[in-house]
Amino acid sequence: MWPNRHGTYSPCPIRVLEHPNNPSPFLELPNQPSRPCWRLPSPEQRIYPWHQWGRSMTAVAGFIFDSGILMCADTKHTYSGQMKLESTKIFSSSHPNGINSAFGIVGSVDYARMAMQECEAALSGLSRRNTKAKIRAVITRVLRDICREPHEAFELLLAIYSPTNGLAMFKTRDGAVCELRGYECLGSGSYLGHYLVRDQYQRLGRTNASLDGILFLSVSALTNIKNYDDGCGGRSEFVVLRRDGTMSDVVSFDISPPSRAAMEKDSPEFRKLLKDLSATRSLKPSATLP
């Protein structure tokens, strides 16, 4: 509607024009200068944030300690803000070229798994004589190829062993790949994870911390995150990648409130978890949830 000279409103004819030097559409209104007509991006052009449908709440963390890297995660996935399922978020692989890897996924499950599988395929194609820079470049190229197209947000946490350069831990977001020197927490529970872990991890020391100290720290942090953040829950998963290239199975461990005794360092549950993670990976598939 448009005000007329009689003080009433009448339908306003609107024409969409094309500017001669700019293909963007403009609106032409009576007795008014042309104004830009902003168009919302189509669904195919949008990169959906995590608060859209399909959000996956999670907590994934990695710790560098004296003899390797420990990675842990919860198993709760939240979809559409209501439907909650349990599924693994840590995936480990051994490649014929001597590279061993463990991936933790955050964000859109489908896109994160696709990126992980593409990265694993690229790592398998490398020769045995590879450097840390080469591995990082390969992962970066894979992720940037994915991120050129519309996609839902996801992040990866990677622990990688190569025969040439040994251990390294990386985190990714979109096409960015960053090497980590200490610890990292990702997901909806990361804010609380940093608060609970930072000071204790610094006291333990990155190069002096033992597996049992780091494991107890991670178990305590995951327990408190699950109790506070509704987006995190389910059983917990742990995997260790060692400096000699050996790797443990992905071990599932229950630290829900009924099993709170497992938080004690001398409890049978905690000692069993430590024993399982100290063992070398078996030939059977990793013990992960379906």
C-alpha positions in Angstrom: 0.0 0.0 0.0 1.1 3.6 -0.7 -0.3 6.9 0.7 -2.1 9.0 -2.0 -2.9 12.7 -2.1 -6.3 12.1 -0.5 -4.6 10.8 2.7 -5.8 7.2 2.1 -3.8 4.2 1.0 -4.0 2.5 -2.3 -2.2 -0.4 -4.0 1.3 0.5 -5.1 2.6 -0.8 -8.4 6.2 -2.1 -8.0 8.5 -2.9 -10.8 11.7 -4.9 -10.5 14.5 -3.3 -12.5 18.0 -4.4 -13.4 20.6 -1.7 -13.0 22.7 -1.4 -16.2 26.0 -1.8 -14.4 24.8 -4.2 -11.7 22.6 -7.2 -12.2 21.2 -6.9 -8.7 17.4 -6.2 -8.7 16.1 -2.8 -7.7 12.6 -1.7 -6.7 11.1 1.3 -8.4 8.4 3.0 -6.3 6.3 5.9 -7.5 8.0 9.3 -6.9 10.8 7.5 -5.0 14.4 6.8 -5.9 15.3 3.3 -6.8 16.2 1.2 -3.8 18.0 -2.1 -3.6 15.8 -5.1 -3.0 17.8 -7.5 -0.8 17.2 -11.2 -1.4 17.8 -13.9 1.1 20.2 -16.7 0.0 18.5 -19.8 -1.2 18.8 -22.9 1.0 21.5 -24.3 -1.4 23.6 -21.2 -0.7 23.5 -21.3 3.1 26.0 -22.8 5.5 23.9 -23.9 8.3 25.0 -23.1 11.9 24.7 -25.6 14.7 21.5 -24.2 16.0 19.7 -25.3 12.9 18.0 -28.7 12.4 20.4 -31.6 12.9 22.5 -30.0 15.6 24.8 -32.5 17.3 25.9 -31.6 20.8 29.0 -33.3 22.1 32.3 -33.1 24.0 35.6 -34.3 22.5 39.0 -33.8 24.1 42.6 -34.7 23.4 45.6 -34.6 25.7 49.3 -34.9 24.9 51.2 -36.6 27.7 54.7 -38.1 28.2 54.2 -41.2 26.1 51.5 -40.4 23.7 48.1 -38.8 23.1 44.8 -39.6 24.9 41.6 -38.9 23.2 38.1 -39.1 24.8 34.5 -38.2 24.0 30.9 -38.8 25.1 28.5 -40.7 22.9 25.4 -38.6 23.0 24.0 -37.1 19.8 21.1 -34.6 19.9 19.1 -34.0 16.8 16.4 -31.3 16.3 16.9 -30.3 19.9 14.9 -33.3 21.1 15.8 -36.7 19.7 18.9 -38.1 21.6 20.9 -41.1 20.4 24.1 -42.7 21.4 26.8 -43.3 18.8 30.6 -43.4 18.6 32.5 -40.2 18.0 36.0 -41.6 18.0 37.3 -43.6 15.1 40.8 -45.2 14.8 42.6 -46.6 11.8 45.9 -48.3 10.9 47.2 -47.7 7.4 49.6 -49.9 5.3 52.1 -47.0 5.0 52.7 -47.1 8.8 50.4 -44.1 9.6 48.1 -44.6 12.6 45.2 -42.2 13.2 42.4 -41.4 15.7 39.6 -39.0 14.8 37.1 -37.3 17.1 34.1 -35.7 15.3 32.1 -32.7 16.4 29.1 -31.0 14.8 27.1 -32.4 11.8 27.6 -36.1 12.0 27.2 -36.8 8.3 29.6 -34.1 7.2 32.1 -34.9 9.9 32.2 -38.6 9.0 32.5 -37.8 5.3 35.4 -35.5 6.0 37.0 -38.1 8.3 36.7 -40.8 5.6 38.1 -38.6 3.0 41.1 -37.7 5.2 41.7 -41.4 6.0 41.7 -42.3 2.2 44.2 -39.5 1.6 46.4 -40.6 4.4 46.4 -44.2 3.1 47.6 -42.9 -0.3 50.8 -41.4 1.2 54.2 -43.1 1.0 56.0 -44.2 4.1 58.5 -41.3 3.7 56.2 -38.5 4.7 56.6 -35.4 6.9 54.2 -33.7 9.4 53.9 -30.8 6.9 52.9 -33.2 4.1 50.2 -34.8 6.3 48.9 -31.4 7.3 48.8 -30.3 3.7 46.9 -33.4 2.6 44.3 -32.9 5.3 44.0 -29.2 4.5 43.4 -29.9 0.8 40.7 -32.5 1.6 38.8 -30.2 3.9 39.0 -27.2 1.6 37.6 -29.2 -1.2 34.6 -30.1 1.1 34.1 -26.6 2.3 33.9 -25.1 -1.2 30.4 -26.5 -1.4 27.5 -25.7 1.0 27.9 -27.7 4.1 26.8 -28.0 7.8 29.4 -27.0 10.4 31.7 -29.6 11.8 35.1 -30.0 13.4 37.6 -32.8 13.7 40.2 -33.6 16.4 43.0 -35.7 15.0 45.8 -37.7 16.6 48.3 -39.0 14.0 51.5 -41.1 14.1 53.8 -41.2 11.1 57.0 -43.3 10.9 59.0 -40.2 9.9 57.9 -37.5 12.3 56.2 -39.4 15.1 53.1 -38.1 16.9 51.1 -34.9 16.2 47.6 -33.7 17.2 45.5 -31.3 15.0 42.1 -29.7 15.2 40.2 -28.5 12.2 37.4 -26.1 11.5 36.1 -25.7 8.0 39.3 -25.5 5.9 41.6 -24.5 8.7 44.0 -27.1 10.2 45.9 -26.2 13.4 48.6 -28.3 15.1 48.2 -28.5 18.9 50.9 -28.6 21.6 49.0 -29.4 24.7 45.3 -30.3 25.0 42.1 -29.3 23.3 38.4 -29.5 24.0 35.7 -29.3 21.2 32.0 -29.3 21.1 29.1 -27.9 23.2 30.9 -28.8 26.4 34.2 -27.3 25.5 33.7 -24.1 27.5 33.4 -26.2 30.7 36.1 -28.6 29.7 38.7 -25.7 29.4 37.6 -24.4 32.8 38.0 -27.8 34.5 41.1 -28.9 32.7 43.4 -26.0 32.0 44.9 -25.4 35.5 45.2 -29.1 36.4 46.8 -30.0 33.0 49.4 -27.2 33.5 50.2 -28.6 37.0 50.7 -32.1 35.6 52.9 -30.8 32.8 52.6 -31.8 29.1 55.9 -33.8 29.0 55.8 -35.2 32.5 52.2 -36.3 32.8 51.7 -40.1 32.9 48.8 -41.9 31.4 47.0 -42.6 34.7 47.2 -38.9 35.7 45.9 -37.7 32.3 43.2 -40.4 32.3 42.0 -39.5 35.7 41.8 -35.8 34.7 39.8 -36.7 31.5 37.4 -39.0 33.4 36.8 -36.3 36.0 36.2 -33.6 33.4 33.8 -35.7 31.3 31.8 -36.6 34.4 31.4 -33.0 35.4 30.6 -31.9 31.9 27.9 -34.5 31.6 26.3 -33.5 34.9 26.2 -29.8 33.9 25.6 -29.8 30.1 22.4 -31.5 28.9 23.9 -31.8 25.4 26.6 -34.2 26.6 25.9 -37.7 27.9 25.9 -41.4 27.3 28.9 -43.7 27.8 32.4 -42.4 27.3 35.1 -43.5 24.9 38.9 -43.4 25.2 41.8 -44.3 22.9 45.5 -43.9 23.3 48.0 -43.4 20.5 51.6 -43.9 21.7 54.9 -42.4 20.6 56.1 -45.7 19.2 53.2 -45.9 16.9 51.2 -48.5 18.7 47.6 -47.8 19.6 45.0 -49.1 22.0 41.5 -50.2 21.1 38.7 -47.6 21.5 37.4 -48.4 25.0 33.9 -47.7 26.1 33.5 -46.7 29.8 30.5 -45.8 31.8 30.9 -42.8 34.1 27.2 -42.0 34.5 26.0 -41.1 38.1 25.2 -44.8 39.1 28.9 -45.6 38.3 30.4 -42.6 40.1 32.6 -44.8 42.2 34.6 -45.3 38.9 35.9 -41.7 39.4 38.1 -42.9 42.2 41.7 -43.5 41.1 41.9 -46.7 43.1 38.6 -48.1 42.0 38.5 -51.5 40.1 36.6 -49.8 37.2 39.3 -47.1 36.8 42.2 -49.6 37.1 40.5 -51.8 34.4 40.1 -48.8 32.1 43.8 -47.9 32.6 44.8 -51.6 31.9 42.7 -51.7 28.7 44.2 -48.4 27.4 47.8 -49.6 28.2 47.3 -52.7 26.0 48.2 -52.7 22.3 45.4 -52.7 19.8 44.0 -56.1 18.9 43.3 -57.3 15.4 39.6 -57.2 15.9 37.6 -54.0 15.2 37.7 -51.3 17.9 35.2 -51.6 20.7 32.9 -48.8 19.7 29.1 -48.4 19.8 27.2 -49.0 16.7 
